[in-house]
């Protein structure tokens, strides 16, 4: 039957080419849908990556931040891997205590959950509320297995600038320029190595670069919140005063605002981050998307520069703890799987994905996060590819109807006929899938090469998608081709021959 299936393919190349072309088109549609889905997902979250320092925010201990339980108020749904129940406290929370979130150095969670710094949050009394940086390296293996590509500790120092006789709080925040260089551009998703990610715009100057590590340079936001003062002009220097830091036995910083040191930083650029919020159009009916500025008064400095300044104001000490971690995932399409793996590996931590935090922040802005239709797009494309595959299989089986009738009349079993048809289905699927993948690769290579990327980047992207493309195409063909094959194998010989 295997030899017969091969002879069916080779003796009639016209029909075989048509079948392979149909499968190639199905593979092309499905592969393109998967690529576009990944591009949309990564591009849509890039602005949140920049602000959060990753795709997932890790918090030490058990946090309840979505509809947070402030001061024992009744709660609702919890964030990330944790939840809460109505009635004032989570289940079994007899030993929970009210804690304070210190936005001065712990993180920017207050941007997503306003009031957490003033009202506090509930957490188990024995849970840690900080990460020790010296223990993160020991957890690198567990992070890697869960699908984490990088760890981005949130490190911040209180600082102040003076303009026109007024003093403004302008915290110093450590930036890992290597990550930032990718997040603010679309080369990660293979669109254009020089195109700025939608929602993140460089107003003037340049971004921080890896070569800036250790230098006294800074990047500031053009969107200034109330009380942050005006944005300094680019290509100028700004003087910041940083309070002295005493590091306690627990590693927590204690700031002495009566003793300050001054540092001069060169502003290399101003950036602008906006969020797209879906709102009702007043007076017009319907809804529309409106940009909302992401306001922050932080002065962004390279991580090595931050370590130098921290050492100077702390008498030689280095940062030992962080209240928030940004986790960069390896594959954005595996976000849910990564979250589950992290929750299993670190059951005492809370993990909040960027989409959830984005929705929380945008609800505070008076709107809703725009719908991510990438999953729907992939589903429709999957059904379209499946319809093409099924159509091809029905054509193949119809062309083989007389042969199937003869085989059944001379004693071939349904299983043997099914095996013959299945071999042809798999053969057409693999050949068509390979052709479709090559077509997508050619189109992708043309786009990437014209954007200035190298051949190595193209080859790496191609190699990482081949198995997925071929496996997906084969799965689609099997899902939509097995039923026709089984139907053909079960037809009585007399009925097939009479119809022919």
C-alpha positions in Angstrom: 0.0 0.0 0.0 2.9 2.3 0.7 4.3 1.7 -2.8 0.9 2.1 -4.3 0.5 5.5 -2.6 3.8 6.6 -4.0 2.9 5.4 -7.5 -0.4 7.4 -7.2 1.6 10.5 -6.5 4.4 10.0 -9.1 2.3 8.8 -12.1 0.0 11.8 -12.1 2.1 14.9 -11.4 -0.5 17.3 -12.6 -2.9 16.3 -9.8 -0.1 16.0 -7.3 1.2 19.5 -8.0 -2.3 20.8 -7.5 -2.7 19.0 -4.2 0.7 20.2 -3.0 -0.1 23.7 -4.1 -3.3 23.7 -2.1 -1.4 22.5 1.0 1.3 25.0 0.4 -1.3 27.8 0.4 -2.8 26.4 3.6 0.6 26.4 5.2 1.4 29.9 4.0 -1.9 31.2 5.4 -1.4 29.5 8.8 2.3 30.4 9.1 1.6 34.0 8.2 -1.2 34.2 10.8 1.1 32.8 13.5 3.8 35.3 12.6 1.5 38.2 12.6 -0.1 37.1 15.8 3.3 37.1 17.5 4.2 40.4 16.0 1.0 42.1 17.3 1.4 40.6 20.7 5.0 41.7 21.2 4.5 45.1 19.6 1.4 45.8 21.7 3.2 45.1 25.0 6.5 46.7 24.2 5.5 50.0 25.8 4.6 48.1 29.0 7.8 46.2 28.9 9.7 49.5 28.9 7.8 50.8 32.0 7.7 47.5 33.9 11.1 46.1 32.9 9.7 42.9 31.5 6.6 41.0 30.4 5.7 39.7 33.9 6.1 41.5 37.2 7.2 39.3 40.1 6.3 40.4 43.6 7.7 38.7 46.8 5.0 37.0 48.9 1.3 36.9 48.3 0.0 40.2 46.9 -3.7 41.1 46.2 -3.5 44.0 43.9 -6.4 43.8 41.5 -9.3 45.4 43.4 -6.8 45.4 46.2 -7.7 44.6 49.8 -6.7 47.9 51.3 -6.9 48.0 55.1 -9.3 44.9 55.2 -11.8 46.3 52.8 -13.9 43.8 50.9 -12.0 42.4 48.0 -12.6 40.9 44.6 -10.5 39.0 42.1 -6.8 38.7 42.9 -3.9 39.4 40.5 -1.7 36.9 38.8 -1.5 33.5 40.4 -3.3 34.6 43.6 -6.9 35.5 44.4 -9.0 36.9 47.2 -12.5 36.3 48.4 -15.3 38.7 49.4 -15.7 39.4 53.0 -12.6 41.4 53.9 -9.7 38.9 53.7 -8.5 36.0 51.7 -9.4 32.5 52.8 -7.4 31.4 55.8 -6.0 34.9 56.3 -6.2 35.0 60.1 -2.5 35.8 60.4 -2.4 38.4 57.6 -1.2 41.9 58.3 -1.4 45.3 56.6 1.8 46.3 54.9 3.0 49.5 53.3 4.3 49.7 49.8 7.2 52.1 49.6 7.3 53.6 46.1 10.5 55.4 46.9 12.5 52.3 46.1 10.3 49.2 45.9 8.8 49.6 42.4 6.2 51.3 40.3 3.2 49.1 41.3 1.5 52.3 42.4 1.1 53.4 38.8 -1.2 50.4 38.3 -2.8 50.2 41.7 -3.2 53.8 42.9 -3.2 54.2 46.7 -1.2 51.1 47.5 1.6 53.3 48.8 -0.8 55.2 51.2 -3.3 52.6 52.1 -1.1 49.5 52.0 -2.0 45.9 51.2 -2.7 42.7 53.0 -0.1 39.9 53.1 0.7 36.9 55.3 2.7 37.9 58.3 5.5 35.4 57.5 5.8 36.2 53.8 8.9 38.1 52.7 8.2 41.5 51.1 11.5 42.0 49.2 13.8 40.0 46.9 17.4 39.4 47.9 19.4 40.1 44.8 22.2 37.7 45.9 19.8 34.7 45.8 18.4 35.4 42.3 21.4 33.8 40.6 20.6 30.5 42.4 17.1 30.6 40.9 18.4 31.2 37.3 17.8 27.5 36.4 14.2 27.5 37.6 13.6 30.8 35.7 15.0 29.4 32.5 12.9 26.2 32.7 9.8 28.3 33.2 10.5 30.2 30.0 12.2 33.3 31.4 14.9 34.9 29.2 16.1 37.6 31.6 15.6 39.2 35.0 15.3 42.9 35.4 15.3 44.0 39.1 13.5 47.3 39.8 16.2 49.6 41.4 15.4 53.2 42.3 16.8 56.0 44.5 15.0 59.1 45.7 16.5 62.2 44.1 15.6 65.9 43.7 16.3 68.6 41.1 15.9 72.3 41.4 14.4 74.5 38.7 13.7 78.2 39.0 14.1 78.0 42.8 11.6 75.1 43.2 12.6 71.6 44.2 11.0 68.6 42.4 11.2 64.9 43.3 12.9 63.1 40.4 13.8 59.5 41.4 16.7 57.8 39.7 15.8 54.5 38.1 18.3 51.9 36.9 17.8 50.9 33.2 19.4 47.9 31.5 20.2 49.5 28.2 20.7 46.2 26.5 17.0 45.2 27.0 15.8 48.7 26.3 17.5 48.9 23.0 15.4 45.9 21.9 12.1 47.0 23.5 11.9 50.5 22.0 12.4 49.1 18.4 10.7 46.5 16.3 13.7 44.5 15.2 12.7 41.9 17.8 9.6 40.9 15.7 11.4 41.3 12.4 9.6 44.3 11.1 12.2 47.0 10.8 15.4 47.4 12.8 15.1 51.2 12.7 11.3 51.5 13.3 10.3 52.8 16.8 7.7 50.6 18.5 4.2 52.0 18.3 3.4 53.9 21.5 7.0 54.6 22.3 8.4 57.7 20.6 11.7 59.5 20.9 10.9 63.2 21.1 14.5 64.3 20.7 18.0 63.0 21.3 18.6 59.3 21.5 17.9 56.3 23.7 20.3 54.8 26.3 22.7 52.4 24.7 24.8 49.5 26.1 27.9 51.7 25.6 26.5 54.2 28.1 26.9 51.8 31.1 28.9 53.5 33.8 28.6 56.9 32.2 26.8 59.9 33.8 24.1 60.1 31.2 20.3 60.0 31.6 17.0 59.7 29.7 13.8 61.4 30.8 10.1 61.3 29.9 8.5 64.2 28.2 5.2 63.3 30.0 5.5 64.8 33.4 3.1 64.1 36.2 1.9 66.9 38.5 4.7 67.9 40.9 7.5 66.5 38.8 8.6 69.8 37.3 9.4 70.5 33.7 11.4 68.1 31.6 15.1 69.1 31.2 16.2 70.0 27.8 18.3 67.5 25.9 22.1 67.9 25.5 22.1 69.8 28.8 23.2 68.7 32.2 21.0 68.4 35.2 22.1 68.4 38.9 20.4 65.9 41.1 20.7 65.6 44.9 20.5 62.2 46.3 20.1 61.5 50.1 22.6 59.4 51.9 21.7 55.7 52.3 22.2 53.5 55.3 21.7 49.8 54.6 20.2 48.0 57.6 20.8 44.4 58.6 17.9 43.3 56.6 19.3 45.0 53.5 16.6 47.7 53.4 17.7 51.2 52.6 17.2 54.0 55.1 17.4 57.5 53.5 18.9 60.5 55.3 17.4 63.5 53.6 19.4 65.8 55.7 22.7 64.6 54.0 22.7 64.8 50.3 25.2 64.4 47.5 25.0 66.2 44.2 25.6 64.6 40.8 25.6 66.0 37.3 23.9 64.0 34.6 23.9 64.7 30.9 20.4 64.4 29.3 20.8 62.4 26.1 17.2 62.2 25.1 13.5 62.7 25.8 10.9 60.0 25.2 7.2 59.7 25.0 5.1 56.7 25.9 1.3 56.6 25.2 -1.4 54.0 25.9 -4.3 53.3 23.6 -7.5 53.4 25.6 -10.9 52.5 24.2 -13.5 55.1 25.2 -17.0 56.1 24.1 -17.0 59.0 21.7 -19.0 61.7 23.4 -21.9 63.0 21.3 -21.1 60.6 18.4 -22.0 57.2 19.8 -19.8 54.1 19.5 -16.2 53.8 20.8 -12.8 55.0 19.7 -9.2 54.6 20.7 -7.6 57.6 22.4 -3.9 58.0 23.3 -3.2 58.5 27.0 0.3 59.7 28.1 2.3 57.5 30.5 3.4 60.0 33.0 6.6 59.5 35.0 9.1 61.9 36.6 11.9 59.3 36.9 15.3 60.0 35.5 16.5 56.8 33.8 20.2 56.1 34.1 22.2 53.0 33.0 22.4 50.2 35.6 26.1 50.4 36.1 25.8 54.1 36.6 23.1 53.5 39.2 25.4 51.0 41.1 28.1 53.7 41.1 25.9 56.4 42.5 24.4 54.0 45.1 27.8 53.0 46.3 28.8 56.7 46.7 25.7 57.7 48.7 25.8 54.4 50.8 29.5 54.5 51.8 30.5 51.7 49.5 27.5 49.4 49.8 25.7 47.8 46.9 22.0 47.3 46.4 21.0 44.1 48.1 17.2 43.9 47.8 14.4 44.9 45.4 10.7 45.0 45.9 9.8 44.2 42.3 11.3 42.1 39.4 10.6 42.4 35.7 10.8 39.0 34.0 11.4 38.8 30.2 9.8 35.8 28.6 11.4 33.8 25.8 8.2 33.4 23.8 5.3 35.8 24.1 2.9 33.2 22.7 3.7 30.9 25.7 2.8 33.6 28.3 0.2 31.5 30.1 2.4 28.4 30.2 5.3 30.5 31.6 3.0 32.0 34.3 1.9 28.5 35.3 5.4 27.2 35.4 6.6 30.2 37.5 3.7 29.7 40.0 4.7 26.1 40.4 8.4 26.9 40.8 7.9 29.8 43.2 4.6 29.2 45.0 5.3 32.0 47.6 5.5 34.8 44.9 2.9 36.6 42.9 3.2 37.0 39.2 1.3 39.7 37.3 1.5 39.6 33.4 1.8 42.9 31.5 -1.7 42.5 29.9 -3.3 42.3 33.3 -1.4 45.3 34.7 -2.1 47.2 31.4 -5.8 46.6 31.9 -5.7 47.7 35.5 -3.9 51.0 34.6 -6.2 51.7 31.7 -9.3 51.2 33.8 -7.8 53.9 36.0 -7.6 56.1 32.9 -11.3 55.7 32.4 -11.3 53.2 29.5 -10.6 49.6 28.6 -7.6 47.9 27.0 -8.2 47.4 23.3 -9.1 43.9 22.4 -6.3 41.6 21.3 -7.8 40.0 18.2 -4.7 38.0 17.4 -6.2 34.8 18.8 -9.3 35.2 16.8 -7.2 35.9 13.7 -5.2 32.7 14.2 -8.4 30.7 14.7 -10.0 32.0 11.5 -6.7 31.4 9.7 -6.6 27.9 11.1 -10.1 27.1 9.9 -9.3 28.5 6.5 -6.2 26.4 6.2 -8.1 23.4 7.4 -10.8 24.0 4.8 -8.1 24.2 2.1 -6.6 20.9 3.4 -10.0 19.2 3.6 -10.8 20.3 0.1 -7.6 18.9 -1.2 -8.2 15.6 0.6 -11.7 15.3 -0.8 -10.4 15.9 -4.3 -7.6 13.3 -3.8 -10.1 10.7 -2.5 -12.6 11.5 -5.4 -9.8 10.9 -7.9 -9.0 7.6 -6.2 -12.6 6.4 -5.9 -12.3 3.8 -8.8 -9.0 2.6 -7.4 -10.4 2.3 -3.9 -13.4 0.3 -5.3 -11.1 -2.1 -7.2 -8.9 -2.5 -4.1 -11.9 -3.3 -1.9 -13.3 -5.8 -4.5 -10.1 -7.8 -4.5 -10.0 -8.1 -0.8 -8.2 -4.9 0.5 -9.4 -4.1 4.1 -10.7 -0.8 5.2 -7.5 -0.3 7.3 -5.3 -0.9 4.3 -7.2 1.6 2.1 -7.2 4.1 5.0 -3.4 3.6 5.3 -2.9 4.3 1.6 -4.9 7.5 1.7 -3.3 8.6 4.9 0.2 8.2 3.4 -0.9 10.5 0.5 -2.3 13.0 3.0 0.9 13.1 5.0 3.0 13.3 1.9 1.1 16.2 0.4 1.0 17.9 3.8 4.8 17.7 4.3 5.6 18.7 0.8 3.1 21.6 0.8 4.1 22.7 4.3 7.7 22.9 3.2 6.8 24.9 0.1 4.6 27.2 2.2 7.3 27.7 4.8 9.9 28.5 2.1 7.5 31.1 0.6 7.0 32.7 4.0 10.7 32.6 4.7 11.4 34.3 1.3 8.9 37.1 2.1 10.2 37.5 5.6 13.9 37.6 4.5 13.1 40.2 1.9 11.5 42.4 4.6 14.3 41.9 7.1 17.2 42.2 4.7 15.8 45.5 3.3 15.6 46.8 6.9 19.4 46.3 7.4 19.4 43.1 9.4 22.1 40.5 8.7 21.8 37.0 7.2 22.5 35.5 10.6 19.3 37.0 12.0 17.3 35.7 9.1 18.7 32.2 9.4 18.1 32.1 13.2 14.5 33.2 12.8 13.9 30.6 10.0 15.4 27.7 11.9 13.3 28.5 15.0 10.0 28.3 13.0 10.6 25.3 10.7 9.5 22.7 13.2 6.5 24.7 14.3 5.4 25.3 10.8 5.8 21.7 9.6 4.2 20.3 12.7 1.2 22.7 12.6 0.6 22.1 8.9 0.7 18.3 9.4 -1.6 18.6 12.4 -4.1 20.7 10.3 -4.0 18.2 7.5 -4.5 15.3 9.8 -7.3 17.0 11.7 -9.2 17.8 8.4 -7.9 14.9 6.3 -8.5 11.8 8.5 -12.3 12.0 8.3 -12.4 12.0 4.5 -9.8 9.1 4.4 -11.8 7.1 6.9 -15.0 7.8 4.9 -13.4 6.6 1.7 -12.0 3.5 3.3 -15.4 2.5 4.7 -17.3 2.7 1.4 -18.5 -0.7 0.0 -16.8 -1.6 -3.3 -20.1 -2.0 -5.2 -21.2 1.5 -4.3 -17.9 3.1 -5.3 -17.8 1.2 -8.6 -21.4 1.8 -9.4 -20.9 5.6 -8.7 -17.8 5.6 -10.9 
